[in-house]
Structures are given as C-alpha cells and as structure tokens.
Amino acid sequence: MNNTVQEPFRLMDLPPELRNMIYRLAVVRKTGKCYTLVPPALAQVSKDIRTEVLPIFYGENSFYIHMDIDVIEYEEGIFPIRTDDDSKLEEFLDMCSCLAATGGLKFIKVLSMNYSEPVFEDMSNFLLGFKFIGESSTRQKYRDRIGDDNLDWSNRLAVVKAFETTLKESAGEFLGQLKAHVPVSDVIRALFAVAKHCHCANKYVELSWDYGH
C-alpha cells in the first residue's frame, strides 16, 4: 500500500517567468478591449499574487469605459430631457477611489472613456470623452491633445481649463449643441479621477467627440 502523501501544487513555487505566463493567459485579452477596471478574481487570491497580477492586468490590456446618459424624451425633438441623477458617475468615481488604493491604476497605459446619449428613435446622438494614449508611438502629435507635457493632472482647475480649451477648439460650431446634450462637467470629473492616478497613461491624453454615430 502506497502511503505517500502528495504535496499540493503551489503557484508561488514556480519561477516568476512561468507565473507571469500563467497570469497573462488568465487576465490579458488577446483581441478586443477590456470593458471594466475591476481587477480580476485572480488578484483576490492572495496579497502576493495581487502584487504580481495587477501590473499585467492593467498594463497589458486596453480599456474602454462607456457611460450612457439617461434620456427619456426630447423636448421639441431637439433638446434631451435628462433623468440622469449622476448615480452611474458616482459609482464609477467611488470605484476609482477604491482601485487607486490598490495601486493598480498607475499601470494603465491605454484607456478610452465616452459619455453618449442613447439613440432616441432615428435621431443622431452626441458622444464626448477622452483617450489615454500614454507613450504610444502611433499617436498623432497634438491632435486634440488635452494639455501638454507640463499639465499637472492632480490640479483640478488646470485639468478643467485644459479640457475646456481643447473642447472649444475641436468642437467649433458644434460646441453649443454638444454642451446641451452631454454633461461636460461629468466628463471632466471622470477624467480628473482617472488621470491623476494613471501616471503611465496620462503622458498623452486626447479629447474625443462625435455626432451622428
């Protein structure tokens, strides 16, 4: 009779290179984007694993966050009557505060976020947001860039000024309609909440907006 006790497999006994390969298979999307900033379940296993997996999850995925603006009807077919109580935004900001405490957000390199009206019947809708491109070599230099190399992303007033300046220059004749349809102040709040923690990604941030999509 074989009384040999089989030793359990311990992930942390593997060499770091092999552990990283396993983490990438588990948390990095090979195609497409990641639609949430919530850390993967693997990061909850232990403190040591969380320390190793968060840089890979946040640093090697491209993130896309989309928020719809609640609209129940359009006044005279033009102006949206909003029922948005900012609950979605507040939940997102609370989540950012929690994630910032883990240190994970600082590893993000690519992130896009958009606010959009839901399409009402056959009407076109406005979209407003931003893109964190970081040090990407494929970026188009100064195309709707928010701020410059000297912008202090921890300075709320400076971020607001930089965003509004770029929005005015980019939107041009659509500026008034864009502000009437999309809560610009909410977009700026979201930008500020994320950018001040994303030290890798905030090296280069672009404004994004659209109409008729």
C-alpha positions as CSV (number, residue, x, y, z in Angstrom):
1,M,0.0,0.0,0.0
2,N,1.4,3.4,-1.0
3,N,1.2,5.8,1.9
4,T,3.0,8.6,0.1
5,V,1.3,11.9,0.7
6,Q,1.1,14.0,-2.5
7,E,2.3,17.6,-1.9
8,P,-0.2,20.2,-3.1
9,F,0.8,22.4,-6.1
10,R,1.8,25.9,-5.1
11,L,1.7,28.6,-7.7
12,M,4.2,30.7,-5.9
13,D,6.8,27.9,-6.0
14,L,7.1,28.4,-9.8
15,P,9.7,30.7,-11.2
16,P,8.4,34.3,-11.8
17,E,8.7,33.9,-15.5
18,L,6.2,31.0,-15.5
19,R,3.9,32.7,-13.1
20,N,3.7,35.7,-15.4
21,M,2.9,33.4,-18.4
22,I,0.0,32.0,-16.4
23,Y,-1.2,35.4,-15.4
24,R,-1.2,36.6,-19.0
25,L,-3.2,33.6,-20.1
26,A,-5.7,34.3,-17.4
27,V,-6.1,38.1,-17.4
28,V,-4.9,39.6,-20.7
29,R,-7.3,39.8,-23.7
30,K,-5.6,38.8,-26.9
31,T,-8.2,40.7,-29.0
32,G,-10.6,43.5,-28.3
33,K,-10.8,45.7,-25.3
34,C,-11.5,45.2,-21.6
35,Y,-14.7,46.9,-20.5
36,T,-14.2,47.1,-16.8
37,L,-11.5,48.4,-14.5
38,V,-12.5,45.9,-11.8
39,P,-9.4,43.7,-11.0
40,P,-9.7,40.0,-12.0
41,A,-10.7,37.4,-9.5
42,L,-7.1,36.0,-9.5
43,A,-6.0,39.2,-7.8
44,Q,-8.1,38.3,-4.8
45,V,-6.4,35.0,-4.1
46,S,-3.5,36.5,-2.0
47,K,-1.6,39.7,-1.5
48,D,1.5,38.3,-3.3
49,I,-0.5,37.2,-6.3
50,R,-2.3,40.6,-6.4
51,T,1.0,42.4,-6.4
52,E,2.2,40.4,-9.4
53,V,-1.0,40.2,-11.4
54,L,-2.2,43.8,-11.2
55,P,0.7,45.3,-13.3
56,I,-0.1,42.7,-16.0
57,F,-3.8,43.1,-16.0
58,Y,-3.8,46.9,-16.1
59,G,-0.6,47.4,-18.0
60,E,-1.2,44.9,-20.9
61,N,-5.0,45.4,-21.6
62,S,-6.6,48.2,-23.5
63,F,-9.6,49.5,-21.5
64,Y,-12.8,51.1,-22.8
65,I,-15.4,52.6,-20.4
66,H,-18.8,53.7,-21.8
67,M,-21.5,55.6,-19.9
68,D,-24.9,56.3,-21.3
69,I,-26.7,59.5,-20.4
70,D,-30.3,58.7,-19.4
71,V,-32.8,60.4,-21.7
72,I,-36.5,59.7,-21.6
73,E,-37.6,62.1,-24.4
74,Y,-36.5,65.1,-26.4
75,E,-38.1,68.5,-26.0
76,E,-39.4,69.7,-29.4
77,G,-37.4,66.9,-31.0
78,I,-34.1,68.6,-30.2
79,F,-33.1,69.0,-26.6
80,P,-32.9,65.9,-24.4
81,I,-34.8,65.9,-21.1
82,R,-32.4,64.1,-18.8
83,T,-33.3,61.9,-15.9
84,D,-29.6,61.2,-15.1
85,D,-29.1,61.6,-11.4
86,D,-25.3,61.0,-11.8
87,S,-25.6,57.7,-10.0
88,K,-23.5,55.9,-12.7
89,L,-20.8,58.5,-12.4
90,E,-20.7,58.4,-8.6
91,E,-20.4,54.6,-8.7
92,F,-17.5,55.0,-11.2
93,L,-15.8,57.6,-9.1
94,D,-16.1,55.5,-5.9
95,M,-14.7,52.5,-7.8
96,C,-11.7,54.6,-9.0
97,S,-11.0,55.7,-5.4
98,C,-11.0,52.0,-4.3
99,L,-8.9,50.9,-7.2
100,A,-6.4,53.7,-6.6
101,A,-5.8,52.4,-3.1
102,T,-4.6,49.1,-4.6
103,G,-2.1,50.9,-6.8
104,G,-3.4,49.2,-9.9
105,L,-4.5,52.3,-11.9
106,K,-0.9,53.6,-12.2
107,F,-0.1,50.7,-14.5
108,I,-2.8,51.5,-17.1
109,K,-1.3,52.5,-20.5
110,V,-4.3,52.6,-22.8
111,L,-7.8,53.7,-21.8
112,S,-10.7,55.3,-23.5
113,M,-13.9,56.6,-21.9
114,N,-17.0,58.1,-23.6
115,Y,-20.3,59.6,-22.5
116,S,-23.1,59.1,-25.0
117,E,-26.7,59.8,-25.4
118,P,-28.8,56.7,-26.1
119,V,-30.1,57.0,-29.7
120,F,-33.7,58.2,-29.5
121,E,-35.7,56.7,-32.4
122,D,-33.9,57.7,-35.6
123,M,-32.1,60.7,-34.2
124,S,-28.3,61.1,-34.1
125,N,-26.6,61.4,-30.7
126,F,-23.6,63.2,-29.3
127,L,-20.6,61.5,-27.7
128,L,-17.9,63.1,-25.6
129,G,-14.9,61.5,-23.9
130,F,-11.2,61.1,-23.8
131,K,-8.4,58.7,-24.7
132,F,-5.3,57.9,-22.7
133,I,-2.6,57.0,-25.2
134,G,0.5,57.4,-22.9
135,E,3.8,56.9,-24.7
136,S,2.3,55.3,-27.8
137,S,4.5,55.9,-30.9
138,T,1.4,55.7,-33.1
139,R,-0.2,58.8,-31.7
140,Q,-0.8,61.8,-34.0
141,K,1.1,64.6,-32.4
142,Y,-1.1,67.3,-30.8
143,R,-4.3,66.1,-32.4
144,D,-7.0,67.3,-30.0
145,R,-4.5,66.8,-27.1
146,I,-5.7,67.8,-23.7
147,G,-3.0,69.9,-22.0
148,D,0.7,69.5,-22.7
149,D,3.8,67.9,-21.1
150,N,3.6,70.3,-18.2
151,L,0.0,69.7,-17.2
152,D,-0.4,68.8,-13.6
153,W,-3.1,66.1,-13.6
154,S,-3.5,66.4,-9.8
155,N,-4.6,70.1,-10.2
156,R,-8.3,70.1,-10.8
157,L,-8.5,73.7,-12.0
158,A,-5.7,73.1,-14.5
159,V,-7.4,70.0,-15.9
160,V,-10.7,71.8,-16.3
161,K,-9.1,74.6,-18.2
162,A,-7.1,72.3,-20.4
163,F,-10.2,70.2,-21.3
164,E,-12.4,73.2,-22.0
165,T,-9.7,74.8,-24.1
166,T,-9.3,71.7,-26.3
167,L,-13.1,71.2,-26.5
168,K,-13.7,74.7,-27.7
169,E,-11.0,74.4,-30.4
170,S,-12.1,71.0,-31.5
171,A,-15.9,71.2,-31.5
172,G,-16.1,74.6,-33.1
173,E,-19.6,75.4,-34.3
174,F,-20.9,72.2,-32.6
175,L,-19.8,73.4,-29.1
176,G,-23.2,74.8,-28.0
177,Q,-25.1,71.7,-29.1
178,L,-22.5,69.4,-27.6
179,K,-22.8,71.1,-24.2
180,A,-26.6,71.0,-24.4
181,H,-26.6,67.2,-25.0
182,V,-23.6,65.9,-22.9
183,P,-22.8,66.8,-19.3
184,V,-19.3,68.2,-19.9
185,S,-18.7,68.7,-16.2
186,D,-19.3,65.0,-15.6
187,V,-16.8,64.0,-18.3
188,I,-14.2,66.3,-16.7
189,R,-14.8,64.8,-13.3
190,A,-14.3,61.3,-14.7
191,L,-11.1,62.4,-16.5
192,F,-9.7,64.0,-13.4
193,A,-10.5,61.0,-11.2
194,V,-8.7,58.6,-13.6
195,A,-5.8,60.8,-14.9
196,K,-4.4,61.7,-11.5
197,H,-3.7,58.0,-10.8
198,C,-2.7,56.8,-14.3
199,H,0.8,58.0,-14.4
200,C,1.8,55.9,-17.4
201,A,-1.2,56.8,-19.5
202,N,-1.6,60.5,-18.8
203,K,1.6,61.4,-20.7
204,Y,-0.6,62.0,-23.7
205,V,-4.4,62.4,-23.5
206,E,-6.7,63.2,-26.4
207,L,-10.2,64.6,-26.5
208,S,-12.8,62.5,-28.4
209,W,-16.2,63.6,-29.5
210,D,-18.6,62.7,-32.3
211,Y,-22.1,63.5,-33.6
212,G,-24.3,61.3,-35.7
213,H,-22.8,57.9,-34.8
